[in-house]
Amino acid sequence: MPSLVVENVTRIYGAARALDGFSLAVGEGEALAILGPSGSGKSTLLRIIAGLEMPDSGRILFDGGDLAHTPPHARGFGLMFQDYCLFPHLGVEQNIEFGLRMQHMNPVRRRERVREMLRLVRLEEFAGRDVLTLSGGEQQRVALARSLAPSPRLLMLDEPLGALDASLRVTLLAELGDILREVGISVIYVTHDHAEAMTIASRIALIDCGRLMQAGRPEELIHSPANAFVASFLGLGALVPGHISVKGGTGMISTPLGSFPVSCNEGSRMLLVRSAAISATPSAGHFPAEARLISRLVRPQGTTLRIGIRDSVGVEYPLEISVASGPERGSPTWEPGTLRPVWIDPSLCELLNDSGSGITSSPRAG
């Protein structure tokens, strides 16, 4: 049963719709990531759930109750921002116990709860420190402890790792995931980074222009993108425009890379060409193209090639290919800027809605 229900919420600023009929549910104990580009409406959604803004239409319900007339402090929600908002004049312990004082918790229980939170975020030895002497990662954990101390019914995190450098973000992301799973409360995690979302959340809601593009488990978004926006934002492959015509009951899609039969109705679609569809050797039923190596990123676990699949007039459709270190395509003989022939297997390509309005994927080509 969902704890939180966002029901057809719209928020308008002048001529801009920050949220446009947005609906979503968060289950009890679920970790949900709200994922999307900057300006997609993520933070507006979080502020409306928290009660810091009111929607122009729609409702926010928690455990079946409408929160329209419930002020932020009475909702029992925790909110953690990117800049942490720690009180600089208070020490670590005093920051963590701030919400407990607001709850008028008795001093003995308050001290116990602070110690519990310090253990949870692994900062027991920092209890007496000034928060201004802490590193960014340590401040992040203090802010998390402060948010969790009052036992919120729902915890919301707005880009909590955005202010940290990349290496520290990787370490703290794993720690944060462990802590949230241990606590077991409902969590909404807002981010523009799909790797963060897929690491921290059991379900992802991908948002753009204030509308829900797709919601589901991470593997669902990866293997069954609902539309071209989802595939593009997650970097699932090259997106090639196509048009389907049907004659005599047989559908044919025409794209800049080639034409082949499909089982779909007439209309414009986007062809998603994943790396698995690309081969360096010809095969029956595959159609030829050229690929230009854009860049190569070598990691200990293998090599990532960013290539551009070229059509007949030289337009490129970029995608990334992961290869083990050493094979032909990952070898130094293919230098950035140079071209190579490739072959595309249409049976491994997918047809997607080319607009951002739909949330259902089309059948595979072939």
Order of alpha helices (4+ residues) and beta strands (2+ residues): beta-beta-beta-alpha-beta-beta-beta-alpha-alpha-alpha-alpha-beta-alpha-beta-alpha-beta-beta-alpha-alpha-beta-beta-beta-beta-beta-beta-beta-beta-beta-beta
